[in-house]
Amino acid sequence: ADPIKKIFYSRRVNRITGFLPLDSLLVSTQGSMHRIYADTGIVSPLSLQVKAQSEDGYEAGQPITVGGAGLFVKSGGRSVHAYGYTYQDNLYKSTDLTILAEHYFQDDRIVDWCYQREPHSVIWCVMESGKLLSLVFIPDQEMIAWTEHALDTVNPVSLYRANSALSICSVREGSTDACYIAI
């Protein structure tokens, strides 16, 4: 297959930070969000369309899909935005999921995150300070809930006390997703 080259017209040049395939391909950059699609349903050099969705910039990292919405960490790491398609506007609109939890993000930023789909649909966020936050986001119920989790473990061999998360991932194990945290 041959590659397809398409120029994004924008007010400024920005590095691409992520891709998220939904019914269209969402492409985040440091300074904007774009939707790539084909009016005909078949992607070809002639049918490919690029439409700016917002001028919000986003961090590099894997976007997360929850209930048909695309979640992205906004530039600076201080907020999470959910993109959902609106038919009346014919574009993906952004909702700030951190607007009622700004106290968690005032002097801190997200450095890693993952999605634990089963059993309870939780997004886990590692903060630059080492704190661990969770987000329960259920779009069709309009539920957005943030919680901070205390980390306080002691290594029995070295008696070293660890209370900072460094990284997190979610791994499918049977019928559930297990989260592993590097501390």
Disulfide bonds with the S-S distance in Angstrom:
none
